[in-house]
């Protein structure tokens, strides 16, 4: 499934269920297993994460301290990790 198709499907399902998808930015705090911190109070464990191929760019995976873009679905039950956030200089 293409990334755009996955995003459309999540948004469609959430809209139909009355729970629109939310956008979030997080920071990778662990890679074995993956954990992403959204804020001081919320760290998402791998059990609740779904990754796109783009997030793993050429099989390299994510690294600790990478900032990532996420879509939150199901009232916080699942998070789609879309991609790393690029640094602009």
Long-range contacts (C-beta under 8 A, 24 or more apart in sequence): 3-52, 3-53, 3-54, 3-82, 6-52, 6-80, 7-71, 7-80, 7-82, 10-71, 10-73, 10-80, 11-71, 13-73, 14-73, 14-74, 19-73, 19-74, 19-75, 21-71, 21-72, 21-73, 22-71, 22-72, 23-69, 23-70, 23-71, 23-72, 24-69, 24-70, 24-71, 24-72, 24-79, 25-67, 25-68, 25-69, 25-70, 25-85, 26-67, 26-68, 26-70, 26-79, 27-65, 27-66, 27-67, 27-68, 28-62, 28-63, 28-64, 28-65, 28-66, 28-67, 28-68, 29-64, 30-64, 31-61, 31-62, 31-63, 31-64, 34-62, 36-68, 36-70, 36-79, 36-81, 38-70, 44-70, 44-79, 48-76, 48-77, 48-78, 48-79, 49-78, 49-79, 49-81, 50-78, 50-79, 50-80, 50-81, 51-80, 51-81, 52-80, 52-81, 52-82, 52-83, 54-82, 54-83, 55-81, 55-82, 55-83, 55-84, 57-83, 57-84
